[in-house]
């Protein structure tokens, strides 16, 4: 049994956080003690306790036990820009070993830790490393969230290929409906499913507001645990 999963996506804004929170909730319903972690986040807001990110707060909220925000999101940046640029502007270098130490502290207390990436698979984190290196450093199997919209086939196939070339294990993918007006939604999903060497874990519905029960009901995790 893996001690967690790394959630990546075909792009930014395609539902990684909602799917991550739904996975946390679903695992909890099966009796597991589960934590959420978003190590790097851009687009944070100023609070009395410092910079905080909406997605990281969602994962904190759904974690089985209280976790300090600084452990869930050790690198928080205010501008909603690429993380390596935001880090450079803040005169900070994102250190993957530091993130691994945070992850080890959290994962030692939980059955599963769901780690959400930032942006897509090859988004730079510093001058030499990307999200792919973060997933590799944590040593977690990967779940790919595909935003079902125009262009999703190409984005899904390229991302899946890069995950495998990085030496990570792609254990499944989620088709997240982001554009209900897209033509031939089911045909697009079937095409990706036929060409990606990992099981389709489910097709999540288009939602205007987060609903963990609806999202979790659409995802089958039996092959993962």
C-alpha positions in Angstrom: 0.0 0.0 0.0 1.4 3.4 -1.0 1.6 6.0 1.6 0.1 8.6 -0.7 -0.5 9.9 -4.2 0.8 12.8 -6.1 -2.0 14.7 -8.0 -0.9 16.4 -11.2 -2.9 17.9 -14.0 -2.8 18.7 -17.7 -2.8 22.4 -17.0 -3.6 24.9 -14.3 -7.2 25.5 -13.3 -8.5 22.1 -14.3 -9.7 20.8 -10.9 -6.7 19.3 -9.2 -7.6 20.7 -5.8 -11.3 19.6 -6.0 -10.3 16.1 -7.1 -7.6 16.0 -4.3 -10.1 17.0 -1.6 -12.6 14.5 -3.0 -10.0 11.7 -2.9 -9.1 12.6 0.8 -12.8 12.5 1.7 -13.3 9.2 -0.2 -10.4 7.5 1.5 -11.7 8.7 4.9 -15.1 7.1 4.1 -13.2 3.8 3.8 -11.7 4.2 7.3 -8.3 5.7 6.4 -6.5 8.6 8.2 -5.7 11.0 5.4 -3.8 14.2 5.0 -3.6 16.8 2.2 -0.6 18.8 1.2 0.0 21.5 -1.4 3.7 22.2 -1.1 3.9 25.1 -3.5 1.1 27.6 -4.2 0.9 30.9 -6.2 -2.0 33.3 -5.9 -2.1 33.5 -2.1 -3.9 36.1 -0.1 -2.7 38.1 2.9 -4.1 37.0 6.2 -3.4 37.7 9.9 -1.3 34.5 9.9 0.5 35.2 6.7 0.0 34.2 3.1 -2.5 31.5 2.5 -3.9 29.8 -0.6 -7.5 28.8 -1.2 -6.6 25.3 -2.6 -4.2 24.6 0.3 -6.9 25.7 2.8 -9.3 23.2 1.2 -6.9 20.4 1.7 -6.2 21.5 5.2 -10.0 21.5 5.9 -10.5 18.0 4.7 -7.5 16.4 6.4 -8.4 13.9 9.1 -6.5 15.7 11.8 -5.3 19.3 12.3 -2.1 20.1 10.4 -0.3 23.5 10.7 -0.8 25.5 7.5 3.0 25.9 7.2 3.4 22.2 6.9 0.7 21.8 4.2 1.9 24.8 2.2 5.6 25.6 3.0 6.0 27.7 -0.1 3.2 30.3 -0.5 3.5 33.2 -3.0 1.2 36.1 -3.4 1.3 36.7 -7.3 -0.8 34.3 -9.4 2.2 33.6 -11.6 4.5 30.7 -12.4 6.0 29.5 -9.1 9.7 29.8 -10.1 9.1 33.5 -11.1 7.1 34.2 -7.9 9.9 32.6 -5.8 12.5 34.6 -7.6 10.6 37.8 -6.9 10.4 36.9 -3.3 14.1 36.1 -3.2 13.4 32.5 -2.3 14.7 29.3 -3.8 12.3 26.4 -3.7 14.1 23.5 -2.0 12.6 20.0 -2.8 14.5 18.3 0.1 12.8 20.7 2.5 9.4 19.8 1.0 10.4 16.1 1.4 11.1 16.7 5.1 7.7 18.3 5.6 6.1 15.4 3.7 7.8 12.8 5.9 6.6 14.5 9.0 3.0 14.6 7.8 3.0 11.1 6.2 4.3 9.5 9.4 1.1 10.4 11.1 -1.4 9.3 8.4 -2.3 6.3 6.3 -2.3 8.3 3.1 -1.1 11.8 2.1 -2.6 13.4 -1.0 0.0 15.8 -2.4 -1.3 18.3 -5.0 1.2 19.7 -7.5 1.2 23.2 -9.0 0.3 23.9 -12.6 1.2 21.1 -14.9 3.9 18.3 -14.8 6.8 20.3 -16.3 6.2 23.6 -14.6 9.6 24.9 -13.4 10.1 25.3 -9.6 13.6 26.7 -9.8 16.5 27.0 -12.3 17.0 23.2 -12.5 13.9 21.4 -11.2 10.2 21.1 -12.1 7.0 19.6 -10.7 8.2 16.2 -12.1 11.3 16.4 -9.9 9.0 17.1 -6.9 7.0 14.0 -7.5 10.1 12.0 -8.0 11.6 13.3 -4.8 8.5 12.4 -2.8 8.5 8.9 -4.5 4.7 8.9 -4.8 2.6 7.2 -7.5 0.8 9.7 -9.7 -2.8 10.4 -10.5 -3.4 12.7 -13.5 -6.4 15.0 -13.6 -7.4 15.8 -17.2 -9.5 18.9 -17.8 -12.0 17.8 -20.4 -12.1 20.7 -22.8 -10.8 21.4 -26.3 -7.3 20.2 -26.6 -7.5 17.7 -23.8 -6.4 14.7 -25.8 -3.1 16.2 -26.7 -2.5 17.6 -23.2 -3.4 14.2 -21.6 -1.1 12.2 -23.9 1.8 14.5 -23.5 1.5 14.6 -19.8 1.1 10.9 -19.4 4.2 10.4 -21.6 6.3 12.8 -19.5 5.2 11.2 -16.3 6.3 7.8 -17.5 9.6 9.2 -18.9 10.2 10.8 -15.4 10.3 7.3 -14.0 7.1 7.8 -11.9 4.2 5.4 -11.8 1.0 6.7 -13.4 -1.6 4.7 -11.5 -4.7 6.3 -12.9 -6.3 9.4 -14.3 -9.5 11.4 -13.7 -11.6 13.0 -16.5 -12.8 16.2 -14.9 -15.5 17.9 -16.9 -14.5 21.6 -17.2 -16.5 22.6 -20.3 -20.0 21.2 -20.5 -20.5 22.8 -23.9 -17.6 20.9 -25.4 -18.7 18.7 -28.3 -18.2 14.9 -28.2 -17.1 14.8 -24.5 -17.5 11.1 -24.2 -15.6 10.4 -27.4 -12.7 12.5 -26.2 -12.6 10.6 -22.9 -12.8 7.2 -24.7 -9.9 8.3 -27.0 -7.7 9.3 -24.0 -8.6 6.1 -22.2 -7.6 3.9 -25.1 -4.2 5.7 -25.5 -3.1 6.2 -21.9 -1.5 3.2 -20.1 -3.3 3.8 -16.8 -6.9 3.1 -15.7 -9.6 5.8 -15.9 -10.7 6.2 -12.3 -13.8 8.2 -13.1 -15.4 11.1 -14.9 -16.3 13.9 -12.5 -19.2 16.2 -13.3 -19.1 19.9 -14.0 -19.9 21.7 -10.7 -20.2 25.4 -10.0 -19.5 24.8 -6.3 -17.4 22.2 -4.6 -19.2 19.1 -3.5 -17.0 16.4 -2.2 -19.7 13.7 -2.2 -20.6 14.2 -5.9 -17.0 14.2 -6.9 -16.0 11.3 -4.8 -19.0 9.2 -6.0 -17.6 9.6 -9.6 -14.1 8.3 -8.6 -13.3 4.6 -8.2 -10.2 4.1 -5.9 -10.5 0.3 -5.4 -7.7 -0.4 -7.8 -5.4 2.0 -5.8 -5.8 0.6 -2.3 
